[in-house]
């Protein structure tokens, strides 16, 4: 894959032909979502939320818009969101979706049937959309529409994902963009941008900027709750996988699909590698296979919960994401409380 990736990222013909291209057309493309209004250039989005959603779940989408998916949460951090959808044979759904898009301008809809076993298609069409339409996004957070997410805790994590000890650098006069998407490999440093502000603004730098001490890090972050598991061989199981479909006894390490974050360089490599990787029904396992194939090691973070973490004010102080928020009103209530406590 290394030779293939180098060729693709340099607009050259790779030595092999792809076997997956995910050439589904868009019913709603939303290709201007990441464009700046004043000069038609792409925005340097810090966090792009890509939320997998089902067609009927408008109330869940509305709750996310008013809580963790709020794009104006921080004045100095550019946040954008899209909800990724498939299609249905029920025309009533489509009428509602068209009206919802006209109001919110945050839907992307591709021409595949929206169903559980098409989640891999939905995921990879999301990756494709980001590569084509939001190329200056620095981090992309993928989440289901029944998740609680703390943007504040996510920002803390992506600044220092390996939990390196970072002291107060009084003499350091640096600010920097988090990734160079042109080279897609290493952080790029720019001087004299933010640290000429008052000392009170150090908190913002401390929270929202990626730390430069990660000299051995190649910029490819793929993080969440990492699983090590084996294929289910019981025929009665919803997750049954035959030997013909997957012949190995173990899956590669993979990040559970409810919520995970990737840096743009990782997303690009995962997307191109998926073109050369046979599809698989379970999108989280599939991304694990793809990651192994292109040499990306998933990073485990204990603050991503693929189950419902029991709620209390204190228990959610460090939560980045938690599953199980099917009630939109409950989601908004929890998020608003955590925001008032400074945790969201």
C-alpha positions in Angstrom: 0.0 0.0 0.0 2.9 2.4 0.6 3.7 2.7 -3.1 0.0 3.0 -4.0 -0.5 5.8 -1.4 2.5 7.8 -2.6 1.3 7.6 -6.2 -2.3 8.6 -5.4 -1.3 11.5 -3.2 1.0 12.8 -6.0 -1.7 12.5 -8.6 0.1 9.7 -10.4 -1.3 6.4 -11.7 -0.7 3.7 -9.0 0.6 0.3 -10.1 -2.6 -1.5 -9.2 -6.3 -0.9 -10.0 -8.8 -0.3 -7.2 -11.4 -2.9 -6.3 -13.7 -0.5 -4.4 -14.5 3.0 -5.5 -17.7 3.8 -3.7 -19.1 5.5 -6.8 -22.6 6.3 -5.3 -24.0 9.6 -6.5 -25.2 12.2 -4.0 -28.8 13.2 -3.8 -27.7 16.0 -1.4 -24.0 16.8 -2.0 -23.6 19.9 0.3 -20.3 20.5 -1.4 -20.0 24.1 -0.1 -20.3 23.2 3.6 -16.6 23.8 4.3 -16.1 26.8 1.9 -15.5 30.3 3.2 -18.2 32.7 2.1 -16.0 35.6 1.2 -13.3 34.0 -1.0 -14.6 30.6 -2.0 -11.5 28.9 -0.4 -11.8 26.0 2.1 -12.0 26.8 5.8 -9.4 25.5 8.2 -11.9 23.5 10.2 -10.5 22.2 13.5 -13.2 19.7 14.2 -15.6 18.3 11.5 -18.4 16.3 13.1 -19.6 13.5 10.7 -22.7 12.0 12.3 -24.2 8.7 10.9 -27.9 9.2 11.1 -31.0 7.3 10.0 -33.7 9.0 7.9 -36.4 9.1 10.5 -34.2 10.5 13.3 -34.9 14.2 12.8 -35.5 14.8 16.5 -32.1 13.3 17.3 -30.4 15.5 14.7 -32.1 18.6 16.1 -30.9 17.7 19.6 -27.4 17.4 18.4 -27.6 20.7 16.5 -28.6 22.4 19.8 -26.0 20.6 21.9 -22.6 19.1 21.1 -23.0 19.6 17.4 -23.4 23.4 17.8 -21.0 24.9 15.3 -20.5 28.2 17.2 -19.6 26.6 20.6 -16.2 28.3 20.7 -15.5 31.7 19.0 -11.9 30.7 18.2 -12.4 27.2 17.0 -13.9 26.5 13.6 -16.4 23.6 14.0 -18.6 22.1 11.3 -21.1 19.3 11.2 -22.7 17.1 8.6 -25.2 14.2 9.0 -24.6 11.4 6.6 -27.7 9.6 5.2 -28.7 7.0 2.7 -32.0 6.8 0.8 -35.3 5.0 1.3 -38.0 3.8 -1.1 -40.5 5.8 1.0 -40.9 9.1 -0.7 -42.4 10.7 2.4 -39.0 10.4 4.1 -37.4 12.2 1.2 -39.8 15.1 1.3 -39.0 15.5 5.0 -35.2 15.3 4.4 -35.4 17.9 1.6 -37.2 20.3 4.0 -34.7 19.6 6.8 -31.8 20.3 4.5 -33.3 23.6 3.3 -33.6 24.7 7.0 -30.2 23.5 8.3 -27.8 23.0 5.3 -26.0 20.2 7.2 -27.1 17.0 5.5 -25.2 14.8 3.0 -27.2 12.1 1.3 -25.8 9.4 -1.0 -27.8 7.0 -3.2 -27.5 3.8 -1.3 -30.3 2.1 0.8 -30.0 3.3 4.4 -29.8 0.0 6.4 -27.7 -1.6 9.1 -25.6 -3.8 6.7 -24.9 -0.8 4.5 -23.0 1.0 7.3 -19.7 0.4 5.7 -20.9 2.1 2.5 -22.2 5.0 4.7 -18.8 5.3 6.5 -16.7 5.2 3.3 -18.9 7.6 1.5 -18.4 9.9 4.5 -14.7 9.5 4.1 -14.9 10.3 0.4 -17.0 13.4 1.1 -14.5 14.7 3.5 -11.6 14.2 1.1 -13.4 15.9 -1.7 -15.2 18.7 0.1 -13.4 19.5 3.4 -9.7 19.1 2.6 -8.5 21.5 5.3 -10.3 19.8 8.1 -7.7 19.0 10.8 -9.7 16.4 12.8 -12.8 14.5 11.9 -15.0 13.1 14.6 -17.3 10.3 13.5 -20.3 9.6 15.8 -23.7 7.9 15.7 -26.8 10.0 16.4 -27.4 8.5 19.8 -24.1 9.6 21.3 -23.3 12.3 23.9 -20.1 14.1 22.9 -18.0 16.7 24.8 -16.4 19.1 22.3 -14.2 20.6 25.1 -12.9 17.2 26.2 -12.3 16.2 22.6 -10.3 19.3 22.0 -8.2 18.6 25.1 -7.5 15.1 23.7 -6.6 15.9 20.2 -4.1 18.6 21.5 -2.2 15.9 23.3 -3.5 12.4 22.3 -0.5 10.5 23.8 -0.8 12.3 27.2 2.7 13.7 27.1 3.7 15.9 30.1 3.7 19.5 28.9 5.0 22.3 31.1 4.4 26.0 30.8 6.8 27.2 28.1 7.4 30.9 28.9 10.0 31.5 26.2 8.3 29.5 23.4 6.8 32.0 20.9 5.1 29.5 18.6 1.7 28.9 17.2 1.0 26.4 14.4 -1.5 24.8 12.2 -2.2 21.3 13.4 -1.6 19.4 10.2 -0.2 20.2 6.8 -2.8 18.7 4.5 -0.7 19.4 1.5 2.0 17.0 2.7 -0.3 14.9 4.8 2.5 13.8 7.0 3.8 16.1 9.8 2.8 19.2 11.7 3.7 22.6 10.3 4.8 25.3 12.6 4.1 29.0 12.2 5.5 31.7 14.4 4.2 34.8 16.2 0.4 34.1 15.9 -1.3 33.6 19.2 1.2 34.0 22.0 1.4 37.8 21.7 -2.0 37.8 23.5 -2.4 38.3 27.2 -1.3 35.6 29.6 -5.0 35.0 30.3 -5.4 33.6 26.8 -2.8 30.9 27.6 -5.8 28.6 28.5 -7.0 28.8 24.9 -3.7 27.9 23.5 -3.4 25.1 26.1 -6.8 23.7 25.1 -7.1 24.2 21.4 -3.6 23.7 19.9 -1.9 20.5 19.1 1.3 19.9 21.2 4.6 19.9 19.2 6.4 17.5 21.5 5.1 14.5 19.5 8.2 14.4 17.3 7.9 10.7 16.6 4.2 11.0 15.6 3.6 10.9 11.9 0.3 12.8 12.1 -2.0 9.8 11.5 -4.3 9.7 14.5 -7.1 7.1 14.6 -8.5 7.0 18.1 -11.4 5.8 20.3 -12.3 2.7 22.2 -10.1 0.0 20.8 -11.3 -3.6 20.6 -9.5 -7.0 20.2 -12.0 -9.7 19.2 -12.7 -12.7 17.0 -15.3 -13.3 14.4 -18.6 -14.7 15.6 -19.1 -18.2 14.1 -22.5 -19.0 15.6 -25.0 -19.0 12.7 -27.9 -17.6 14.8 -25.9 -14.5 15.7 -26.6 -11.1 14.2 -22.8 -10.8 13.8 -22.2 -14.2 12.3 -19.3 -14.3 9.9 -18.5 -17.3 7.7 -15.0 -18.6 7.0 -15.6 -17.7 3.4 -16.3 -14.1 4.3 -13.4 -13.8 6.8 -11.0 -16.7 7.1 -8.8 -15.6 10.0 -9.4 -16.4 13.7 -8.9 -12.8 15.0 -9.8 -9.3 13.8 -7.1 -6.7 13.7 -7.5 -4.1 16.5 -10.4 -1.8 15.6 -12.1 1.2 17.1 -15.8 0.7 18.0 -18.0 2.5 15.5 -20.1 4.6 17.9 -17.6 7.4 18.1 -14.0 7.8 17.0 -11.7 10.6 15.8 -9.2 10.7 12.9 -6.7 13.3 11.7 -7.0 14.3 8.1 -3.7 12.5 7.1 -5.1 9.3 8.6 -8.5 9.7 6.9 -6.8 10.2 3.5 -4.7 7.0 3.9 -7.7 5.0 5.2 -9.9 6.2 2.3 -7.4 5.4 -0.4 -6.5 2.1 1.2 -10.2 1.1 1.3 -10.2 1.2 -2.5 -7.8 -1.7 -2.4 -9.5 -3.6 0.4 -12.5 -6.0 0.0 -15.5 -4.6 1.7 -16.8 -6.0 5.0 -20.3 -5.7 6.5 -19.2 -4.3 9.9 -17.8 -0.9 9.4 -15.7 -0.7 12.5 -14.0 -4.0 11.8 -13.5 -3.0 8.2 -11.7 0.2 9.2 -9.5 -1.9 11.5 -8.6 -4.1 8.5 -7.9 -1.1 6.4 -5.8 0.6 9.2 -3.7 -2.5 9.5 -3.2 -2.6 5.8 -1.8 0.9 5.6 0.2 0.8 8.9 -2.0 2.9 11.2 -2.2 1.7 14.8 -5.6 2.5 16.5 -5.1 4.5 19.7 -7.2 3.5 22.7 -8.8 6.2 24.9 -10.7 5.2 28.0 -13.0 8.3 27.7 -14.7 7.0 24.6 -17.6 4.8 25.9 -19.3 2.4 23.4 -21.8 1.6 26.1 -24.0 4.0 28.2 -21.9 5.3 31.0 -24.1 5.9 34.1 -24.7 9.6 34.4 -23.7 11.9 37.2 -22.3 15.4 37.1 -18.9 14.2 38.3 -18.8 11.0 36.2 -19.0 12.9 32.9 -16.3 15.5 33.7 -13.8 13.7 31.4 -16.1 11.8 29.1 -15.4 12.5 25.4 -18.2 10.3 24.1 -20.9 8.0 25.5 -23.4 5.8 23.7 -27.0 5.3 24.6 -28.7 8.7 24.3 -31.8 7.8 22.4 -33.9 10.4 24.1 -33.2 13.8 22.5 -34.5 15.7 25.5 -32.2 13.8 27.8 -29.2 14.5 25.6 -29.8 18.2 25.6 -30.4 18.2 29.4 -27.1 16.3 30.1 -25.1 18.4 27.7 -26.4 21.7 29.0 -25.6 20.6 32.6 -22.1 19.5 31.6 -21.6 22.8 29.7 -22.6 24.8 32.8 -20.0 22.8 34.8 -17.3 23.5 32.2 -17.1 20.0 30.9 -18.7 20.3 27.5 
